[in-house]
Amino acid sequence: MEKVGRQTALWLVGAALAFLLRAPVGAEQAADRFTLVLDGAAVRDNRTGLIWEQEPDRIHDVWSASVARCLTKEVGGRKGWRAPSVDELKTLIDPTQHDPALPAGHPFSNIKSEIYWTATPHPTDDIVAWQISFFSGEPVTDQKSGTRRLWCVLGEPTK
């Protein structure tokens, strides 16, 4: 009887592990990684500490106007928003995902697989700035005169 009880317990542990291994891990990780804040108007990335707009700006504009618009935004009753650096925006990318290249189960809305501006200008070409493609997850550069969306972040720049 004791042997049967141990076998049943081992079978139950094995079945539970098999179930957990089949569960959508990305969704669980996204649930742990992201927290809605500011009454749901923003999302804290618990991995980086950055706070992002829950819904990025829908306006397509040139680089200078987009960066300036972040500085005047009030989201969730908070001011102090800014354009993210290319390195900060890259932290949202999940390289295993495409269209959009965000973690499965992310809490963001109105995410389009478009190219989003960053605050990072090209180091040697003053008419070019860095952007992130949320279709592929790749950083790219293009002329600042192009029109793109911008996803604002709250707080001081990270190093």
N, C-alpha and C positions, 0 to 999 in steps of 0.2 A: 504494500500500500504506500509506503514512504517513497519507493522508487517511482511510482506512478505520479505522486504529487510533485516530485522534483521534475519529472518529465513535462508535466502540465505547466509548471511554473516556467521552465526553460522555453517551452513552446510559446507561452504568452509573451515572454520577453522578446523572443525572436519575431513574433508577429507585430509587436509594438515597434520594434526597430525597423522592420520592413515598411510599416505604415509611415513612420517618420521620414524615412529615406525617400519615399515617394511623394511626400507633401511638397507643395510649392515653396521651396526654401527661399527664393527671392522675395516672395510676398511676406514671409515671416521676418526676413532681414529688414525689409523696408519698414515694417511696422515698428521694429525696434530702433531703426535708424532715424526716423522722422517723427516729429511731434508738432501737431498744430498748436500755434500760439497766437496771441493778439486776437482772440475770439475767432480763430479760424482764418484770419486774413493773411497769415504768414505761417511759415514752416521752419522749425529749427532742425538743422541737420545735426544730430547728436554725435556724429563722427567728427565733424569739423567745428561745431559750435556756431557756424554761420546761420543767419536767419534770412530766409528768402521769401519773396512775395509768393503767396499760394498760387496766384494766377499772374503770370508775366504780362507786362505791358502789351496791349494789342496793336499799338501804333508802330508802323514801319516808318523810320526816319533816318536821316543822315547821322553819322557818329556824334558830332558835336551837340546836336539838338537832343539826341537820346541820352547822352551822358548828363547834360544839363537838366533834363526832365526828371531824372532820378533824384537829383539834389533838391528838388522842390516837392517831391511826393510826400503824401501822408497816407500811410497804409495801416489799418487797424489802430488808428488814433496816434500813430507814432511818426515822427519826422526823423531825419538823419539817414535816409536811404541814399545809396550811391551805386554807381556802376561797378560790377565786380572785375577783378583782374582776370586775365586768362587762366591763371592757375586756380583761382577760386572757383570759376565757373566749371572748370574741368573736374572738380571734385564731385559734381553731380552726375557725371557720366558713368554708366555701367557698360564696359566694353563688350559684354556678352549680349547686350540688347541693341536693337536698331528700330528706328521709326516709331517712337522716339528712343534715344539711347539713354534712358533713365532706368533705375532699378524697378523691377516688376513690383507692382503694388504701391508705387509712389503716391503721395497724397496731393500732387499738384493737379491743377485743372487748366484747360485751354492750352495745353502743350502741343505745339505744332512742330513737326519735323522740319524746322527751318533753321536758318543761321542767325545766331544772336550775337550782338555786339559785346565786347568787353571794354574795359577802361584802358587796356594795354595798347599803346601805340607801337608801331614797328620801331625798333631801335635805330634804324638808319634811314628810313624813308618816311618823312613826316606827312605824307598823304595817305598812308596805309595804317590800318589797325588790326589787331587780332580779333577773331570771331570764333565761335564754336558751332559746328553743325550738329544739331540734335537729331538729324537723320542718321549720320554715321558715327557721331561722337568725336569727330576729329577737329582739332584746332586748325583754322585756316586764316589767311590774311587777305584783305581786299581794300580797295580804296575807300576812304572815309566818306566819299560822296555817294556811295551806294546806300540803299535804304534797307534797314534790318529792324528787328525787334530788339528789346533790351530787357533783361531779367534783373531787377534791382535787388540789392542785398543791404541789410541793415548793419550799421556799426562801423567800427574802425577796420581798415584793411589788415589782412593777415600777412604775415611775413613769409 
